[in-house]
Amino acid sequence: MLEENQVSVTAMFSSRYLATFETKIVYWQKALADISDIILIIGEVYRSWSFLENLFIHSEEVKKELPNESEKFKDIDVDVKKLLADGFKQKKALSFCTQAYVLPQLE
């Protein structure tokens, strides 16, 4: 559905009424691109984070062998959980993904 909406917005740029709605079309193009980017990055972060969580949080041996990295990952773990909780609380992809801090924090 996201891709369909992106195609529709892109098609609107070739409309003869572009000048009338250009501000809104540009807004929606950017908003849909942000949503798409964040969905992709959250998937990547989740895959990496879920693997590393087992190592650095649940493995006592790794904590002993790599104490500095384990502490660093704890901070990352808190940040990821806080960001995901914020997204869950907002309930709308548009309002969550268009916030300026979300994309840089995920990257």
FENKAVEN-V925808 format. One record per residue. N is the residue number from 1. SS is DSSP state (@ for helix, = for strand, . for the rest). OMEGA is omega as a letter, one per 30 degrees, with the letter a starting at -180 (none if undefined). Layout:
# FENKAVEN-V925808
n->N ss->SS omega->OMEGA
n->N ss->SS omega->OMEGA
This chain:
# FENKAVEN-V925808
n->1 ss->. omega->l
n->2 ss->@ omega->l
n->3 ss->@ omega->l
n->4 ss->@ omega->l
n->5 ss->@ omega->l
n->6 ss->@ omega->l
n->7 ss->@ omega->l
n->8 ss->@ omega->l
n->9 ss->@ omega->l
n->10 ss->@ omega->l
n->11 ss->@ omega->l
n->12 ss->@ omega->l
n->13 ss->. omega->l
n->14 ss->. omega->l
n->15 ss->. omega->l
n->16 ss->. omega->l
n->17 ss->. omega->a
n->18 ss->@ omega->a
n->19 ss->@ omega->a
n->20 ss->@ omega->a
n->21 ss->@ omega->a
n->22 ss->@ omega->a
n->23 ss->@ omega->l
n->24 ss->@ omega->a
n->25 ss->@ omega->l
n->26 ss->@ omega->l
n->27 ss->@ omega->a
n->28 ss->@ omega->l
n->29 ss->@ omega->l
n->30 ss->@ omega->a
n->31 ss->@ omega->l
n->32 ss->@ omega->l
n->33 ss->@ omega->l
n->34 ss->@ omega->l
n->35 ss->@ omega->l
n->36 ss->@ omega->l
n->37 ss->@ omega->a
n->38 ss->@ omega->l
n->39 ss->@ omega->l
n->40 ss->@ omega->a
n->41 ss->@ omega->l
n->42 ss->@ omega->l
n->43 ss->@ omega->l
n->44 ss->@ omega->l
n->45 ss->@ omega->a
n->46 ss->@ omega->l
n->47 ss->@ omega->l
n->48 ss->@ omega->a
n->49 ss->@ omega->a
n->50 ss->@ omega->l
n->51 ss->@ omega->a
n->52 ss->@ omega->l
n->53 ss->@ omega->l
n->54 ss->@ omega->a
n->55 ss->@ omega->a
n->56 ss->@ omega->a
n->57 ss->. omega->a
n->58 ss->. omega->a
n->59 ss->. omega->l
n->60 ss->@ omega->a
n->61 ss->@ omega->l
n->62 ss->@ omega->l
n->63 ss->@ omega->l
n->64 ss->@ omega->a
n->65 ss->@ omega->a
n->66 ss->. omega->a
n->67 ss->@ omega->a
n->68 ss->@ omega->l
n->69 ss->@ omega->l
n->70 ss->@ omega->l
n->71 ss->@ omega->l
n->72 ss->@ omega->l
n->73 ss->@ omega->l
n->74 ss->@ omega->l
n->75 ss->@ omega->l
n->76 ss->@ omega->l
n->77 ss->@ omega->l
n->78 ss->@ omega->a
n->79 ss->@ omega->a
n->80 ss->@ omega->a
n->81 ss->@ omega->l
n->82 ss->@ omega->l
n->83 ss->@ omega->l
n->84 ss->@ omega->l
n->85 ss->@ omega->l
n->86 ss->@ omega->l
n->87 ss->@ omega->l
n->88 ss->@ omega->a
n->89 ss->@ omega->a
n->90 ss->@ omega->l
n->91 ss->. omega->a
n->92 ss->. omega->a
n->93 ss->@ omega->a
n->94 ss->@ omega->a
n->95 ss->@ omega->l
n->96 ss->@ omega->a
n->97 ss->@ omega->a
n->98 ss->. omega->l
n->99 ss->. omega->a
n->100 ss->@ omega->a
n->101 ss->@ omega->a
n->102 ss->@ omega->a
n->103 ss->@ omega->l
n->104 ss->@ omega->a
n->105 ss->@ omega->l
n->106 ss->@ omega->a
n->107 ss->. omega->none
